[in-house]
Amino acid sequence: MTLATSWRVRPFTETDGKAICTWSYPAPYSVYNWPSWEELSARAEEFADPDIREKQYAAIVNERDELCGFVQFFPLTGVTRLGLGIRPDLCGQGLGPSYVECLVAEARRRNPGNEIDLEVLVRNERAIKAYIRAGFAVTDTYERMTPTGMAMMHCMVHGAEPA
């Protein structure tokens, strides 16, 4: 078991992207599985696009420099929206709050004045609990298109009062 005691943010590489594309989350979290690296590269999407990878993505490693997850700092006006993932074998071990706190600290370092938010599927109760423990609150709920179709989402804002 790889229990991390500290997280570090580093630049996201193509090798990281290839590794993340092999991660396999069990149901009901399989919606978070990425397509193959070949498929993502053919479409030049997300971290397979070198420009997006450099500007928006970072890798998260533990004290042994093992890839543990990733974060996307999606730029919006006045807001840094986090997109994140943690390696499947690290899920459900109570690591979420410290992991998310690391991402929030990096978002604040990158854009000190920005609000920090994220979107999460309403049904992902495990992640929602971790986000709440890391200082986020649900501020809005809505339906939007996802890679698997329309789904109900929460918008959660760091440091906000719950809606």
N, C-alpha and C positions, 0 to 999 in steps of 0.2 A: 504494500500500500504506500502511496506517495503523498503523505500529509505535508503540505507546505506550511512553513511557519512564517515565511516572508515571500512577497511577490515582487517582481521587478518587471518594468516595462522596457522593451527594447524594440528596435526597428523590425518590421514584419518582412520576412524574406519569401522568395518563391518556394523554398524548401518548406517553410512553415505552412504555406498554402497547400502544398501537395500533401503534407501530413494531415491537415485539418480535413481535407476532402476524403480521407480514409476513416475518419472517426464515425462510429455508428452508435447512435442513441437508440435505446429500446423504446418500444411503444409505451406510453403515448407521446414520447418525446422525439420520435423518429421524424417528425415534421422539421426538426432542426438539422437533419442530415444534409450535407452539401452534396451537390452533384460531383461526379468524378472531376479530377483536375483537367483531363482532356476536354470534357464537355464545357467546363467553366472557361478554359483557355480559348476554345473555339469561338465562344461568344464574347470573349474579352470582358467578362463581367466581374464585378466586385474585386477581390484581391488578385484575380488573374490578370487584371489590367494594371500594368506597372505604375501608371500615374496615380490611379486611385489607391493602390497598395501603399505607395510612398506617402501620399498626402493624408490618407484617412485611417489606415490600419496600423496597429501595433501588436506585437506578440507579448504574451505574459509568461514569464518563466519563474520557476521556484529557485531556491537557494543553490540547487545543483545544476542550474541552467537548463532544466528540462522544460520543454514547451508544455504549458498547462492550459493555455487558452489564448484568446485574442480579444481585441476591442476595436470597434470602428468608431471614430470620432466624426460623426456625420455633421457637416457644417450647415447650420440654419442661421438666419439673422438673429443675433443676440442669444442663441441657444446652441449648446453642444448636445446633440442626441447621441447617446451611446447605443451601439449594437454590440453584443458581446456573446461569447461562448466559452465554456469551460470543458476540458477534456471529459468525455463520458465517464471514465472510471473515477473521476473526482467528484461527480455529482452526488448529492444526497449525503455528504459527509460533514456538513456544517461549515464548509469552507466559503460558502457564498458571500456572507457579509464582509469578511476581510478582503476577499477578492474584489468585490464591487467597490469597497472603500478605496482600494488601490487605484481603480479606474477613475473614480471621482477625483482623487488627488491629482492624477495626471491630466484630467480634463481641466481642472482649475489652473494647473501650471501652464497649460497650452493657451487657454482663453480665460484669464482671471475674472472678467466681468460677466461672462455668459451664465445663463441659467443652464442647469444640466438636467436632461430628461431622458426617458427611454420608453419604448413601447413593449408591452408584453401581452401574450395571449391570455385572456381572462381565465382560461382553464389551466394555466400553468401555475398552480397554487404554490408549488415548491419554490419557484423563482420569486414569486410575489412576496412570500414570507422573507426570503433573503434580502430582497430590495427594501422592504420595510425596515428590517433590522439594520440596514446600511444607511437609513435616513431618507428614503424615498416615501412619497405618499401618492395615492391614486388621486389624480386631479380631473380626469375625464375618462369616459368609456364610450367607444364608438365601434362601428363595423368598418373594416377596410379590407382591400384585396391583399392576399398573401400568396406566396408561391403555390399554395394548395387550395386557393379559392377564398371566398369571403369568410372573415372570422371576426369575432368580437375581441377588441383590444382595450387594454388600459393604457393611458398615458400616465406615467409616474414621474414626478418632479422631485429632485433632491432638495430637502429642506422646506418643502411646501406643507401647508396645512391640508389634511385630507378633504376631498370634495364632499 
